[in-house]
Amino acid sequence: MKQLMQGNTAAARGLYEAGCCVASSYPGTPSTEITEEAAKFDEIYCEWAPNEKVAMETAFGASLAGKRSFCGMKHVGLNVAADPLFTVSYTGVNAGMVICVADDAGMHSSQNEQDSRHYARASKIPMLEPSDSQEALNFFKRAYELSEKFDTPVIVKMCTRVAHSQSLVEINERVEAPEHHYEKNIAKYVMMPGNAIKRHPIVEERTLKLKALAEEIDINKIDEGSDDSIGIITSSTSYQYVKEACGDLYPVLKLGMIWPLPDEKIKSFAKTVKRLIVVEELDDFIENYCKSLGLEVDGKNLFSLEGELSQNIFAEKLGLKKNSCSKLNEVIPPRPPVMCAGCPHRGMFFTLSKNKCTVLGDIGCYTLGAVAPLSAMEMTLCMGASVSATHGFNKALELAAPEKGRGTAQAVEGLKPVAVIGDSTFMHSGMTGLANIAYNQSKSVVIILDNSITGMTGHQQNPTTGYNIKGDPAGKINLENLCRAMGFNRVRVVDPYNLKECEEALREELEAGESSVIISRRPCALLKYVKHKPPLKVNTEKCVGCKSCMKIGCPALAMKNNKAHVDNTLCVGCGVCEQLCKFRAFESTAQEGK
């Protein structure tokens, strides 16, 4: 039976059909839906882990116990999981273990464009790279076979276009995996130096066997073409662009196994064409490998190292006819992302901006606090970096004025450093930074933006929400108790809809003589269970058009005829704008229609 499936849905189906039993992941676009879809199968135990490192170690533990396992993450998440990744290459597996990493060329929702293929090469772990939904399903199933045959984890690399596009998929029934009982094996699984040094030769021998496999495996295939003046080597979504632009005109070597690469297959293909071109997104991974084989090849001299490719870009570089498409003559205005109407983070960011704080931020939807008109965030690096960086920032300032004590930051150029981090990000990698503040006493202010969900990736649960991936009751971490247990005497909770409360807390903690944590707590306005107040309206007779309410950047507010206007289809009645109006022009619509 065939179904139209998104790539991530097909990947989850592949996990199911392959007999996967345990899946542990951390949400990250564009990988999130794989685990969400897998959770719909009762045969697969699924969970959201606090971070990707924990997810990979959980998957390894399940493999060790004899069950096929999976962990999924986006490309920057693989950085977090790199520590276990490199060593699980040495230990190998018991039951099959599959790691999915989803790259984000074009940075649709990421802070960089790193190319995860380098991780496969560096860790000496095989990597498969599907180009559509059917291959996503097939490659995940194949990955388990390779994992168990070669005693290795296998990485399946997705990308935004493959993960989120749809194509027809042939589905089959689940096949339970063969039994892999756990057996004690200290030499294989205890990676202290004496054992690890003996495992390294095994890894190198395995790589040679995988290279031999790459020469004959059917997912490295050649599409014949009618014109041998050009031969194309490609993979992943780039293969789709090539085929759409030139059809069967040129022969194509499509690499489904992207590491290790097949030396002889590449060289023999090169002999059949007059000019060799590598089409790949981001880094010149395949191109440089071809050059290392002594081949003359075009690649990044034609295509950029940055951003996504497309069929039109490919066609243009090869002088082919582009796809015809109508173009709009009108200039489409930009639509920069903004925090939603009623977003609980808006009030806190307004307070931070008003008090001219130097805000070191983190990864989440609250990163939009950097966007005008709030412009209240000055640094975002990676998950958890806000807390650690604020500690370092304050320690550096203490060196400039050690006699100033708690007021050091304000004494040096009027700086008021503050860290902001979301509840899910805090659980992911903020706790260790907070422990550093408590241990090394930098007297920093950390604000945990607790909106009771993992918001940016689409409302996934986390250890602070009290629910698991299926929405069932689960263990719940109390942030206040946790912070106090870590050594913070000053821990307070504020409502970000209450601007006065936020400002009083911020000023008091900035002036305190010790480190502190402010928990800004209100659930995400988009959560289904959140009950909103009636929308507000503007009394135009009272409004003087001062635009004070526009300073918060709420998408429900606009100016019409020099008066403030509320879009009641967006407004959730949070009242933040109302607190900024000196003329009391905002009124509730609660009585209307009664």
C-alpha angles and dihedrals in degrees: 000000000000127000134180105246140177112238093249092049090051090050090054089049088053090054090051096047092046092057098251110174106181129040123179121175146150116231115253129152124275094021101048101095094059092071093036090055093043089055088065089070111081090205091068120068105217132187143169107236122207090250143350095265090057090045093054093046090049091051090049091051091052090049090049090054090054105262127118108251143189140197125186134196144146123261097271088048089063087063088060091048095044094103097064091033095066095045098044084060086065098043095044119200142279103212117017118290123196125191119196121200120181118204122209110212107185091032094249089167107357142089096230143014102234118167111234094200088085089064091059091053095043095047093040092232121139117250130201123197120199121203100201143009096277091053090046090059094042096044094052089054091046090048091063091051091051092044093057096038095051099030095239141112111253125217120215111198118208128178133206096265096047093041095051104030123088133228139155117287131192108221130201139183125281116268114204113233122246116266117270108184118199115254125185109250114163095176091056103039108028103080102198113140097265092055098035093056089058092050095055095073088050090056092051092048089049091052091055090052091049090050089055089049091051089062094060108023111119095228088071097070141162122228109205119232136195097229118057094184086098132030121191129208114195147138145194118013090344087071089060091051091050095049093045092051101043107013109195095340097107129031113253131202104206114197114208092166103057096179129069094023124217109248099189095042090053094046094046090049090051091055091059095058136056097221128027121211127182116207112194137139123246116349128032091247099141093032095057090045090054090049089051086059089057095256125144106230141166120220128118091026082072104028130046127252086220133074133347128321124224138193089257093053090050092047093049094052092050095042094245126146111272124228109272114240133161117250129214115238092203120090107242111221115236118257107206115192116260136181111271123260106276093017106165091220094063097077093050093047090049089053092049091049093046090053092047094237122174099237119200105197142194145214117297142076087294088070082085085077084087091064123095137293091032095036086175102146126072105177137034119167115149142321110313096002094117093071097042093043092050089054091052092044092054094044089054091050091049088060089057095053111011093165093060096073115190092359093061095107093051091045094058108071091321093285120166107187116201130172121218122192134162124242095250093044089048090056090044099056111329098092096071091051090050090050088054091055091049093046100042096033106226093162091231129166114230121188116199109203099211109190091158096243145056094263111177096059095047112283107305120169122249137187093278097055101066095231134094131223091282093049094252120138112277141167113303125206115216106222095201094052091043093054092047091049089053090060106270116137094182110064120146137168124221135182108237090208087066105074095183092053091048094050095048091050093047095050094045094050093046089055096042120111096234143041117284145183126221115194110205100200130189127115122254110277091230097059110117095228095053112107113212131204119245113281120266128241133201123246098218092199090062097038112095095185094246091145093220089134091055091067091082094059096226112172090217090066128077140153118249122176089349091302130106114256130196122212099218091197088067105029116100096186095248091152098219092123090047090060091056096053113095091188097055091234095150116089135176121253090210094115096045116110094017 
